[in-house]
């Protein structure tokens, strides 16, 4: 019996694997079916998870890591099962066992993923950045102070640090380097930089700190409640708060700054006053002047090292550096002013002037100013010096618009009249560049703005205080009342009270400022009226700026300011009344942009010296006939195009022979044509002209040469005339043409860059070469094309009948096209004819939306038509080398982007967006093979793929691993 039992065990041992093998072989298909069913359940769960994530996602949110990992695993299992299914279909009998085991393994993995549970909330807040990296210049010799500050920052016993030194010594530069280093080292939760400046405002400081923390304070402005809120916000973080350029003592409790040492946080202040730090209990770090060696190196870095090759010159340069007393700001500004000077006599003269200035004064700040004043004196041109001094009228640390500043300089007469405003602006930019190169101004905001260092601003005000006249500058100081009568001295030349909260002007104040030439009151809260007495004794006033105030009526005393050359009232949205201007014959600029005036001021016809007139008021009813021709010196004219009653006559506009910039509406086509006949090839240099009925259009400062046509007849015998140098055109609700080249202008529109066609019922194609073949190259320089709501549009280009099949474009039409956007064109079925692709090498953006019959982006059947039967069609790809964005939305009939035999090579592609395209099953994106390992990769520029999860699941790509490769870029 024992023998029999052993035999049975042996048989069982031998037979079991065979049974298992048979079982696996028999049940391979059955298990594969189970796997597919389980995978379907998993994908349903995946879609639910993705929908939940999409609903919960918002600003500064990100998917939890566990959810992200689960989604990646689900995608991986999908790709693996897809490959497994292909193997099962081609399996031999010898491989069934191995495959069946693999199917079982994947089945278990799929079940395990299905059983994974998540909490209700699948997203979390993104970690906010610790702070902002600041732009810096290289440190020269200030490393001792930097090390001392860093040591205190790492010392748990030190909570408050005061960085002290004279103006221009380098305190801010050192702290900017420390700010950036702290961000790199990540030892603090938050690093906050706030520039405080001379006038400390607690509420403004509280708001700036909250903004830096990306937190909201209670809506009602309440210093005490805000302090409590800030204390709570800051108390939860280990922070470094850097307050730059502090002048006055303040209470940490009143601001809401917790005791810094409590949780390892730090407060760092920079100031010129060591007493301030003593009163606040700070550890003091004093920034010392640069050593002789460091000073010389900094000087040579900003001047020219060639002076070292001439021993006598080197000796004088060394003495010049000595006079800078180790002050980096002085060294840099003086070095820049001497750059390019090689004559030893000029160097000796510079040294003598510098020594004379410094020896004649005492007092730390004044000594600094006199050293810096050398660079100001070295400008030599008094008008350029005045341009620099003018910058001190702005608030401290203010970003000053270059364009605005140049306009002020023109108003003040600092820039000579050079014939054209363009020439004067060019001169203004030249002056700005010179001031920047001499380090008297700093370029910011990509070159569109400048800043003046607070020490240089103080120097400018010091310079004015030494002259017979002076500036009163209280800009950006949070004033709620006008300075008292006693502060309006008779010797005042310019007064700047801009950017305050002054709500009214007391009738008791009547400044007796007989020399006052400039008064800047913009960005205040003046309401209703300004008292009549306020302007009574300002007879020399030339520039008056009341922009962005709430004033409704100007006092009649303005009518007596006979020396006024510039009256600026931009953004006074409540302004309804401007008194008579008949006596203001010196007036060169009148700016009423965004006001509410209904009638032009009386006496306008007397302003014969007017160069700049802006009448953009939507309520303005008319410009009486005969006034515009009398303003024959106008160079800049803006007239509201939003008014339904204001009409410009063509012959009156044509009489303005010096006009360089013109914005306005011609209600009648005849008036527009009359004006265009008068300007062809000559003027203006920039324009935005509206023709016909009202069209919604936002004001844009960037217009160059634009025409907007709306609701008018533009074709036929009396067709519209257009400027030869037209750059941008919008045609809306013009229904009498079938293609653009029915208008003669479009047969030679070689300078046109932008074209918008909107809601034109007659348009069938953009160009019809079957009618006028010679216009095939008329749009070759076009860069942006927008086609919207064109009910009959069926193709971009209709070709010459005898030469090519219809809808096949000859070469050279859109060779410079960068952006093509098509919206709501229901008759469009194919976007590009295949033949046109060779001309689209500069295309950067394709956007197609809501075109109900669009079936193909690149027409595939035209390959045979255009290339001929029997030709070789083996080319597998086509190039869009500059394409960055492809967006296809709401195209219910779209089946393909291109032929199934082709791929798109898009080396610059950044984003793909596909939504509501249910029939689109393939994105023919070419994946780049790695030359080393042969693996595929997407274009290096690719950043995102936006697509609905269901559409992504159904999408086919040209490589089995493509979805895995592209998945990191998905944004559902």
Secondary structure as GFF3:
##gff-version 3
##sequence-region A 1 972
A	DSSP	alpha_helix	2	26	.	.	.	ID=ss1
A	DSSP	alpha_helix	28	56	.	.	.	ID=ss2
A	DSSP	beta_strand	61	63	.	.	.	ID=ss3
A	DSSP	alpha_helix	65	89	.	.	.	ID=ss4
A	DSSP	alpha_helix	96	114	.	.	.	ID=ss5
A	DSSP	beta_strand	123	125	.	.	.	ID=ss6
A	DSSP	alpha_helix	143	153	.	.	.	ID=ss7
A	DSSP	beta_strand	160	164	.	.	.	ID=ss8
A	DSSP	alpha_helix	171	185	.	.	.	ID=ss9
A	DSSP	beta_strand	190	197	.	.	.	ID=ss10
A	DSSP	alpha_helix	202	212	.	.	.	ID=ss11
A	DSSP	alpha_helix	223	235	.	.	.	ID=ss12
A	DSSP	beta_strand	239	246	.	.	.	ID=ss13
A	DSSP	alpha_helix	252	255	.	.	.	ID=ss14
A	DSSP	three_ten_helix	260	262	.	.	.	ID=ss15
A	DSSP	beta_strand	266	271	.	.	.	ID=ss16
A	DSSP	alpha_helix	274	280	.	.	.	ID=ss17
A	DSSP	beta_strand	283	286	.	.	.	ID=ss18
A	DSSP	alpha_helix	292	302	.	.	.	ID=ss19
A	DSSP	three_ten_helix	305	309	.	.	.	ID=ss20
A	DSSP	alpha_helix	311	323	.	.	.	ID=ss21
A	DSSP	alpha_helix	328	337	.	.	.	ID=ss22
A	DSSP	alpha_helix	344	359	.	.	.	ID=ss23
A	DSSP	alpha_helix	364	377	.	.	.	ID=ss24
A	DSSP	alpha_helix	382	390	.	.	.	ID=ss25
A	DSSP	three_ten_helix	391	393	.	.	.	ID=ss26
A	DSSP	beta_strand	400	401	.	.	.	ID=ss27
A	DSSP	alpha_helix	402	412	.	.	.	ID=ss28
A	DSSP	alpha_helix	421	437	.	.	.	ID=ss29
A	DSSP	beta_strand	442	444	.	.	.	ID=ss30
A	DSSP	three_ten_helix	445	447	.	.	.	ID=ss31
A	DSSP	beta_strand	449	451	.	.	.	ID=ss32
A	DSSP	alpha_helix	454	466	.	.	.	ID=ss33
A	DSSP	beta_strand	470	473	.	.	.	ID=ss34
A	DSSP	three_ten_helix	485	487	.	.	.	ID=ss35
A	DSSP	beta_strand	492	496	.	.	.	ID=ss36
A	DSSP	beta_strand	518	520	.	.	.	ID=ss37
A	DSSP	beta_strand	527	529	.	.	.	ID=ss38
A	DSSP	three_ten_helix	532	535	.	.	.	ID=ss39
A	DSSP	beta_strand	543	545	.	.	.	ID=ss40
A	DSSP	beta_strand	550	553	.	.	.	ID=ss41
A	DSSP	three_ten_helix	556	560	.	.	.	ID=ss42
A	DSSP	beta_strand	566	568	.	.	.	ID=ss43
A	DSSP	beta_strand	589	591	.	.	.	ID=ss44
A	DSSP	three_ten_helix	604	606	.	.	.	ID=ss45
A	DSSP	beta_strand	612	615	.	.	.	ID=ss46
A	DSSP	three_ten_helix	628	630	.	.	.	ID=ss47
A	DSSP	beta_strand	636	639	.	.	.	ID=ss48
A	DSSP	alpha_helix	650	654	.	.	.	ID=ss49
A	DSSP	beta_strand	661	666	.	.	.	ID=ss50
A	DSSP	alpha_helix	669	679	.	.	.	ID=ss51
A	DSSP	beta_strand	686	692	.	.	.	ID=ss52
A	DSSP	beta_strand	705	710	.	.	.	ID=ss53
A	DSSP	beta_strand	728	732	.	.	.	ID=ss54
A	DSSP	three_ten_helix	740	742	.	.	.	ID=ss55
A	DSSP	three_ten_helix	744	747	.	.	.	ID=ss56
A	DSSP	beta_strand	754	758	.	.	.	ID=ss57
A	DSSP	beta_strand	765	768	.	.	.	ID=ss58
A	DSSP	three_ten_helix	773	777	.	.	.	ID=ss59
A	DSSP	beta_strand	784	788	.	.	.	ID=ss60
A	DSSP	beta_strand	795	798	.	.	.	ID=ss61
A	DSSP	beta_strand	819	823	.	.	.	ID=ss62
A	DSSP	beta_strand	830	832	.	.	.	ID=ss63
A	DSSP	three_ten_helix	834	839	.	.	.	ID=ss64
A	DSSP	beta_strand	845	849	.	.	.	ID=ss65
A	DSSP	beta_strand	856	858	.	.	.	ID=ss66
A	DSSP	alpha_helix	862	867	.	.	.	ID=ss67
A	DSSP	beta_strand	877	879	.	.	.	ID=ss68
A	DSSP	beta_strand	885	889	.	.	.	ID=ss69
A	DSSP	beta_strand	903	905	.	.	.	ID=ss70
A	DSSP	beta_strand	911	915	.	.	.	ID=ss71
A	DSSP	beta_strand	928	929	.	.	.	ID=ss72
A	DSSP	beta_strand	936	937	.	.	.	ID=ss73
A	DSSP	beta_strand	944	947	.	.	.	ID=ss74
A	DSSP	alpha_helix	949	954	.	.	.	ID=ss75
A	DSSP	alpha_helix	962	966	.	.	.	ID=ss76
A	DSSP	three_ten_helix	967	969	.	.	.	ID=ss77
A	DSSP	beta_strand	970	971	.	.	.	ID=ss78
###
